[in-house]
């Protein structure tokens, strides 16, 4: 019998090692940055849950869908003009889900990655992020029951559709990893990191120096 957790361990760990995850868990994430993250998550969850419901994938876990709660958290936090940026990874993810909308086992692979994560590691994120955090709120009994049900479902699909399930889980983790990278790039609270090359005394080009006339002229 296959174990999806073992089969996806490496790519899962890679996602968790991203710098933005540290920001999420820091307890001091900028509210609008977190709201931007939520807005991108909302796009992903909305399309996944739409087709998940059409394929009756939440019939035994009726309170598992998160879209409504993510939207509530986003509205409570966002203070920017207009709406946040939708990242390229989010656009690609939505398009991918549209392409598998009639494949129940493939869709459930994404539910496994996202929603099982919400009742697992999401419970730690809930304690460190701002806002009402309805995204990660479940009734206590639901957490235990939903973990069991989702694991049973994904393993039943895995034994029949191993490659489909594995490929979709990997796609979902890879998409999450890319979103973390994009969010980290948007984090304006992080200081500019200058490499040693910037300060190499032998690396001087004063003729085309963008810092000409400043205290660091010739140190490009």
N, C-alpha and C positions, 0 to 999 in steps of 0.2 A: 504494500500500500504506500502511495506517495505521500510526502509531507510537504505541503506548499510553503510552510515557514522555512524549512531547510533549503528548499529549491530557490527561494528568493532572498536568502539571508544576506548575500553579498551586496546586491543592489539596494536592499533596504538599509543596510548599514551605511552605504555611501550617501544616501539621502539624509540620514540623520547626522552625518558629519559636516554638513554644509554650514557655512558661517551664519546664515540667516537663522538657522535653528537655535544657535547660541543667543542671537538677538531676541528671538521669541521667548526664550527661557530666562532672559536677563532680568525681567521684572520692570524694565524701564524703556520698552519699545515705544517709539513715537506713535501717538494715537492715529494720525493720518496714514502713516506707513502701515500700521496694522490694519486699518480700514481698507487700504488699497489691496492688501493681501486677502482680506475677507471678500472684497468685491470680485477678485479673480477666482477665488474658491467658489463663490456664488455661481459664476458662469459654468464652472465645471460640474458642480453638484446639480444644478438645475437641469442640465441636459441629460445627465446620467440618471437622475431620479425620474425624469419624465418618461424615459424609455424603460427604466426599471419597473415603473408602475404599469406601463402598457404591457409588459411581459410578466406581470404578477410576481415580481421578485421580492416584494415587501409584504406578501400576504401573511407571513408568520412573524414579521417584525414591523408592525404598522407604525411604530413611533421612531423607527430608525432614520428615515429621511431627515436631512439637515437644512435643506434649502431655505425654508421659511425662517429658521432660527438664525442662519448666517445673515440673511437680509436684515433681520431685526438688529443684530449686533452692528452691522455696517452702518445703518441709519443712525444708531446711537452715537457712533464715533466720528463719522466723516464730517469735517468742517471746511473742506476745500471747495474750490469753485467747480461747478459742473460735476462730472463723474470722474473717478480715478482712471488711470491708464489700464487698458486690457493688454497684457503682455502677449508676446508671440507664442509662448508655450501654451498659454490659455486658449488662444485662437486655434492652435494646432490640435489641442486636446478636444475641444468642442467639435471640430471637423471630424476627428477620429471617431468619437462616440456616435456622431451622425452616421458614419459609415458602417457601424456594427449594430445599429438600433434594433435589428430583428434577430440578433444572435444572443439568446438568453445567457448561455454559458460565458460568453465573452464579457457581457455586461456585468455578470456577477463577479468576475475577477476584479473589476474596478470597485464594486461594492465591498468586496473583501478588503482591498487595500485601503480604501478611504474610510468606510464606515466602521470597520473593525478597529482601525487606528483611532477613530474618534472615541470609542468606548474603552480604549486601552491607553496609549500614550497621550491622547487628547485630554485625559483627566488631569495630567500633570501640567499641560499647557494652560488649562483653565485657571490654574492657581497663579499663573505668572503673567497673564495678559489682561489688558484693560477692557472696560465695558461690561455689559450685562452677561456676556459669555453664554448665551443660550445655546450656542453652537455645540458646546460640550456637556450640556446638562441632560441627564437621563435619570429616571427613577432608579434607585439602587438595584431593585430586582431585575429591571430591564438590562442593566449592564451585564449581570451574570448570565441571564437567559440569552441575550443577543449575541454575546461572545460564543456561547455554545452553538446556537443555531447557525450563525454565519460560518463557523468552522466546519460544522457538519455538512452544510450546503456546498461549500467550496471543495471539500474533499470528495463529495459525491460527484461533482462535476469533473474534478481532476482525474478521477479514475477512468472516466470515459473520454474526456477531451483534454488530455494532458498538455499537448503542444499549444492548443488554443488558450487554455487557462494560463499557462506559464508565460507565453508571449504577451498576453494582455496585462498580467501582473507586472511584468518587467516594463512594459510601456507606461503604465500608471506611475510606477516608482520613478522612472526616468523623467516623466513629465513633472512630477513633484520636485525632483532635484533641480530641473531647469528653472522652475518657478522660484525656488529658493535662491538660485543664482541671480535671477532677474531682480528679485526683491532686494537682495544685498546690494546690487548696483544702484538701486534707487535710494538707499539709506544715506541721506546727506549728513547724518550725525557722525559718520566715520571719518577720521582724519585722512588727509591725502598722504599716501605712503610714497616716499622718494627712495629710489634704489641708490646703492653706492655709486653706480655709474654717473648719477647726476653730479656727484661731488668729486669726480676723478679730475685731479689737477692737470693730467695730461690730455684731457678731452676738452680742448678749448677751440671754439670757432667763433671769434668775435665778429667776423664779417656778417654772419647770418644768425647772430645771437638774438633770440626773442626777448632776452632779459637785458639787452644792451642799455647801459645807463643806470642799471640798478646795482645793488650790492652783491648780486650773484652773477654779474656779467662774466661770460666766458666759462661758466660751469654747466654747460648744457651737455 
